[in-house]
Amino acid sequence: MRGFRPLPARLQGIGFCRRDALSLGVADHRLRYPDLSSPVGRGVRVPSQCPAPQLEAARALAARYPGVVVSHRSAALALRLRVPAHWGTTTELWLTRGDNTRALRRPGVVCRRGLLAREDVVHVEGVPVTSPLRTFLDVCAELSVTEAVVLADGLVNTHRYGIRRGVPPVCRPEEIDAAVRAHTGRRGIRTARAAADLMRVGSDSPAETRLRLLLEDHGVHGLTLDHPLFDAGGNLVAQPDLALESHRLSLQYEGSHHEREGQRVRDIRRMRATEAAGWREVRICSEDLHRYVVTTQGPVPVAVALVWEAIGAARRC
């Protein structure tokens, strides 16, 4: 079988507009070959095996229509923000006409109009995308408060200790607070404001944020993040995902990667070091957040029951 005739070098591996290809001498029938797809209408072509077809389609549209910027859900995915998992299956491309001109109308595109300041736009692989802070404000209209807190925790995450020490956050908490105050009245701002009030620095995953919020909803207060545990020699031996210092409890959320052989060994060593430091470790897994158990105070998630039990044991000691 003969291979496809190569495209011009400047069009290879990226999204492009049909009219640009024709202007470079590409035959119209070549644009209908199966190595190219049309995710947002006939006027745009994207490599069929492209890992990020929406981003490449946006590249083509941004070149064709100056002022077009990837935004909302599509921006959150391009920036790899902590958003609901099902957003990753969407086939829609969300855009904003940053120059406030007429919104684009084409299949597979959701386009909004709105003025964007220079600081509202960043570039991902050369494609204009709304900044993490602007994207947070845009998508809060679609999120629950818990989902918005998960997103905000990801934006402000940084650590003072451990292997992630010194890695700067995407946004500083005061930047989010200022942005929320500056956009009073916009759609979703109440959710954004609630998230800004509840966000905390030091959460490494959506599950850790959800665990913290779940415990706080059930009266467990005083939880701290990025809390170091040192041995007698002053060496860092453990970092609880959540620490309850008043009861010397280390809460560790066990994600799927903790099933790996090497990670299990490290977890055992961490637990022993935690106990040697005079703390008790409580290990919580995903199903503990969703499975309920009956207690004297009624049905509660297993994670809550485990922490309540650990608090009670600490008080008795």
Helices and strands as residue ranges (DSSP letters): G 9-11, E 16-17, H 18-23, G 28-32, E 36-37, E 44-47, H 53-64, E 68-70, H 72-78, G 85-89, E 93-97, E 109-113, G 118-120, E 121-124, E 127-130, H 132-139, G 140-142, H 145-156, H 173-182, H 189-198, H 206-217, E 229-230, E 236-238, E 242-244, G 245-247, E 249-254, G 256-259, H 261-276, E 280-285, H 286-290, E 292-295, E 298-301, H 302-316
